[in-house]
Amino acid sequence: MPQSLGKEYIKFVSQNILGMLGISIYILADTFYISKAAGADGITVLNLCLPLYNLIYAIGSMVGVGSATRFTILKAQGDSVCHRFFSNAIFSVLFLSIPFMLAGAFFPDRILKIMGGDSAIAALGIPYARIFLIFAPCFMINFIMNAFVRNDGAPSLAMTATLAGSIFNIIFDYIFMFPLGMGMAGAALATAVSPVVSSCVCGTHLLRKDNQIRFLWQRPSPKRLLQACQLGTSAFIGEFSSGVTTTMFNFLILGIAGNVGVAAYGVIANLALVAMSMFNGVAQGSQPLISRYYGQGDESSARKILRYGIWTALGIAAVIIVITRVQTNTLIAMFNSEGSESLRSLAFDGVRLYFPGFLFAGINIVATGYLSASDCGLQALAASVSRGVVAIILCAFTMSRIWGMKGIWSSFTTAELLTGIMVVIMLAQLGKRRK
């Protein structure tokens, strides 16, 4: 890899990994504080709400990443239409967030019951669900701001914005929940305001002279939204699949191990968010570079970035597997404030069986990001649907019937391996066509 290309890759990817780690760390802090304030039931509420978070993030990611990718490709090609994608993305998510706001305002208890909570869990989670659902547009707009700033050549500012929001959330999580005694509502409020902080920091980029992003007062264009979503669909599936997996695992686990099992999965899911954030950091950090070089017709540089991303993902996966293997009990204890042995035992097996799957998941996430960034929307969609919906559902249902909880924990690794085989085949075929 040319030195300049390598330095550019390190700059974009390292800063994006740090930013994504900031998000995952504040989610861990959220879980830790909730476990202290409300015990296993609090973690169960948080885990039942995770699919709703994932859906909100998925929509914001699809519109934000897709619009920013289209902006970068068109800008590299000298097409002035690129300037219309930022405003269109903002107006689109304001409209798309309305159902979430209405659900939060009028029936958060029904939403929690639909997600599998009993009456006690739903009652505990009402203030939490209500607040974060009402703030749905803030989460979505933050995705758009961050994606466009990163694609406009300011990855350092995007990272700073993300970390600022994360630090705010961690500090005010504690202040709202304990000194002010707001409990679950305080945790939700700190989480809901953090994307506002991050968006304000990103907004300073619009004041810079070298800023290429334009906000235009224009009528929302469904055509441009569709063009953006074609390249952002894999990002949507990547985020949404986490919600699908969480929902399905919750229902399967409820039938096998009850609320304690769901709480144990809450520990696994929150630790997995940290791991997933690093791979998403590699994929999203690589995306602006891949899109730029693809738009310029420089296929060789784009594929070099892909190869570098895969090696980075493998290195991260190796570190994650070692840490989760050596420090299993320590990691679980962070979220087991009540010292439940049944929770510890279930989570112990989960950590040992679930996390080896990131060896394959990292490659799949980076490769899917490459496909999306180089205008291969259909291939990216196929890979995302496989790993996030089809493969994981088939594996989880089949393996849970045979091996119970151990089958559920192992299904993630199996699904990622199957998807990895498909991704390697698609990349090989694409390489032949583009030679």
N, C-alpha and C positions, 0 to 999 in steps of 0.2 A: 504494500500500500504506500503511495507517495506520502512523504512526511507531512505535507500541507493538508492532505485529505485526512490523514490519521489524526492530526492535531484538531482539525475541525470536528471530526467524529467524537473525539474525547471531550471536547468542549460542550457540544450539544448533549451528548448522552450522559456524561457525568453530572451535569447540572440538572438534567431532567430526572435522573435517578434520585438525586438529593431531594428535589421537589416532591416526587411521588412518595419517597420515604417519609417526608414530613406529613403527608396526608395519612399514611398508614399508621404512623406513630401517634397522631392525635386520635385515631380510631381506637388504638390500643389503650391510650390514656382514658378515653371515654369508657371503654369496657372495664378498665381497672377501677375507676371511680364508681361506676354503677355497681360493680360487684361488692364494693365496700359499703355502699349506701343501701342496696336492695338485695344483695346475695344472689343465689342461683336464679330466683324468679326475675330479677332485673336483667341478668344475662339472657334469659329466655325471651324476655320482651325485646331486647336489642336484636337477638337473632331472628325473631319473627319480623322485625322491621327491616332487616337487611335487604330482603328482596325488593322492598319499596325503594330503598336507597339506590339499589342497583338499577332499577328501572329509570329513576330520575337521572342518575349518572349516565345510563345508556343513551337516553334521548339527547342529553346535553353533549355527550361524547360524539354521537353520530352526526349531529348538526355542526358542532364545533370543529371536530377533526376533519370531517368531510368538506366543510366550507373552506377551512384553512388550507387543506390539501389542494382543492380546486383553485384557490387564490394563488398558491405558490406555483402550480404548473402553468396557469395562464399568465402570471407575471413573468415567468422565465421565458415564455413565448412572445412577450410583448403585447399581450391582448388587454386592452383597457377595461374589458368587462370584469376583470378580476376585482375591481374596486367595489362592485355591487354585492359581493358575497358576504361581507361583514354585516352590513345593515340587515340584509335579508335573514341572516342567521339569528340576529337579536330579535327581530319582529316575529320570526317563526316560533322561537322557544317561549316567548311571552304568550302566544296563543296555545301552544302545546302544554303549557304548565297549568292551564285553567282547571282541568279535571282533578289534578292533585290538590290544588288549593281548595276546591269545593269539598273534596273528600275529607280533608283535614278539618275544615271549618264545621262540617255538619254531621259526619258519621265515622270518626276515627275508631270507635269501639267496634263497629261492624267490620271494618277493614281488618282489625287485629283478629277477630273471630274467624274471618275467612282464611286468614293466614295460619290458623290452627290453634290459636290461644283459647283457653277456657275462660270462664267469667272472671276469675280472680286475676289472671294474667292480663286480660283485656282492660280491666279496671285500673290496674297498675300502669299500663302503657298508654292510656288515653292522652295525658298531657304531652308525653314524648312524641307520639304519632301526630297529634294535632299541630304542634309547632313546626316540626321539620317538613310536613306536607305543605303547610301554608308558605314556607320559604322556598318551595320548589323552583320558582323562576330564578332565584339567586344562585342556586347550585348550577343550573343550566347555563346562565349567562357567564358564570365564572369559567366554565369549560371553554366557552367561545373566546373570551378575552385571553385566556392562557394560551390556547392553541394559535390564535392569530399573532400574538406578541412573539411567541416562539418561532413561528414561521416567517415573521418579518425580521428575523436576524437578531432577536434580543432574548436568547435563552437564559441569560443571567437574571434579567428582570423577571422573567416567568418563574424562575426558581425562587427568587426573593419573595415574590408575591405569594407563592404557595406556602413557603416557610412562614411568612408573616401570618397568614391565616391559620396555620397549624399551631404556631406558638400562642396566638390569641385564644384558640380553642382549648388548649391544654391549661392555660392559666385560668381562664374564666369558667371552665368546667369545674375546677376546684372551688372558685369563689362563689359561683351560683349554687352549687350543690351543698356545700358545707357551711361556710360562714353565713350565707344568706338563707340557707335551709330550703332551697327550692326543689331539691331532690331530682327526680327524673325530668321534670320540666326545665330545670336549670341545665342539665346535660344537653337537652334538645336545643335550648336557646343558644348556648355557647357554640354548638355545632352549626346552627342555622346562620349565625352572624359571621362565622369565619369566612365563608365565600364572599361576603360583602367586603370584608377587609382585603382579601386577595384581589378582588376585581378592582378596588380603588387603587391598589398599588400598580396593577397592570395598566390601569387607565392613564398613568403618567406617561406611558409610551406614546400616547396619542398627541401629547404636547411637544414631542421632540421634532426637530427639523427634518431628520432623516426618516421619519415615520412614513410608511407606504400604505397604512390602513386608512380607509376613508369611511366616515359615517355619513350616509346619505338618507335624507328623508324621502323615502320611496315606498310605493305600494309593495307589500310582500309578494314575491313571485314564486308560485308553486313549482314552476319549471326549474328555477335555480335551486330551490330546496331539494327537488328530486335529483338534480345533477350533483349536489353536495352529498346527499344521502347514498348515492351509488358508491361513493368512495368512503363513506362513513359507516356503511352498514356493518362491516366487519368489526368496527369499534363498538357499535351498538350491540352486536351479538356477543362480543367479548365481555362487555359489562353486564348485559342482560342475562347471559348464561350463568353468571354467578348467582343471580337471583333465582333462576330456574333450578340450579343445583341446590341452593339453600332451601328453597321451598320443598323440593322433592325429598331431599334428605330429612328435612324436618318431619314431614308426614311419615316417611318410612321409619324414622327413628322413634317417633311417638308410638308407633305400633309395636316396636320391639323393646324399647327401654324407657318410654315415658318422658316426662319433663326433665329428669336428670340427664337422659340421653341427649335431649335437645340442648341443654346447658353445656354438656361435654362437646357437642358439635359447635356450639358458640365459641368455645375456646379454640377449637381447630380452625374455624372459619376466620376468626380475628387474627390468628397467627399467620394463616395463609394469605390474608390481605397484605401483610408486610412483604411476603415472598413475591406475591403477584405484582405488587407495586414496582419492584425493581425490574422485573421483566417488561412491564408496561413502560417503565422509564427508558429502557433500551429501545423498545419499538417506537415510542413517541419521539424520543430524541433523534432517532435515525430518520424519521419520516420527512422532516423539512429538507434534509440533504438529498434523500432518495428522490423526492418529488422534484427538486430543483434540477438535479442531474438528468433525471428522466425527461423533464420538460426541455432541457437543452440538447437532448439526444445522446447523452454520454452514458450509454448502458454499462460500460466497463466500470466506471466509478460507482454507479448505483449497486452493482453486484458485489463490488469490493466491500461496500458498507454492509451489505447483507451478510457476507462471510464474517466480517469483524463482529457484527452483532450476534451471530450464532456462537462464536467463541466466547464472547462476553457472557452470554446466557448460560453456557455450559459451566463457566467458572463460578458464576453466582450460584447456580444450582448445586454445585459440589459443596460450596461453603454452607448453604442452607441445610443440606442433608446432614453434614457433619455436626453442625450446631444443634439441630433438633434431635439428633441421635444421642449426643453427649449430655445435653442439658434438658432432657424431656421433662423430668419432674420439676425442675426449677421454673420452666416456662409455664407449666400447668398451675403451679402454686400461685403465680401472679394473679390468677383469676378465680382461685378457689379459696376465697376468704373464710368460708365456713368450714374448711378442712374436710369436705365430703370425700370419703374413701371411694364410694361408688362413682362419683364424678371423676376422681383422679384415675381410677382403673380404666374407665371407658375412654377417657381422653388420652391416656398413655398408649393404648393400642392404636388409637386414631392417629396420633402424631407419628408413630413408628411406621404405619402402613400408608398414610396419606402423602407425606412429604417427599418420598422418592419419586412421585409423579412429576415433580417440578423439573426433573432432568429432561423430560420430554415436553412438558408444558412451556418451558422457556424457549425452546427451539420453535414450537408451534406459534407462540405469540410473536416472536421476532419475524418469522417467515410470513405470517399473515399480515403483519404491518408492512412488510416489503411489498407484498402483492397489492395491497390497497394503495400505498404511496406511489406505485408505478402504474396506476390506472388499470389494474386487473381486478375490478370489483367482483366479478362473478366467482373467480377462483378464491378470493379472500373470503367471500360469503360462504362458499362451500366448506372451507376449512373451519371457519368460525362456527357454522351450524353443526358440523361434525363434532368438534370438541366440546361445544357449549350446550348442545341440545341432544342430538341423536345418539352419539356414542355414550355419553354419560348417563342418559336415561336408560338405555338398553343394558348397560353394564351394571348400574345400580340396582335396577329391578331384578335382573337375573342373579347377580351375585349375592344380594341380600336374601333371596329365597334359599340359596344353597348354604351360605356361611353366616347369615345373620349380620351382626354389627361389623364383624371383620370383613365381610363381603362388601358392605357399604364403604368402609374406609379404603378398601383396595380398588374400588371401582374407578376412582379418579385416575390412578396410575394406568390402569388398563385402557381407559378411554383416551388418555393422552398418547399412549403408545400407538393405538390404532390410528388416531388422527395423524400422528407423526409420519407413519408409513405413507398415508395419502398425500401429505404435504411434500414429502421428498419426491414423490412421483410427479406432482404438479410442477414443482420447481425445475425438475429435469426436462419435462416437456416444454416448459416456457423458455428455458435456456436454448433448446434446439431451435425453436421458432424465431428467437430474436438474434440468432447468429447471422 
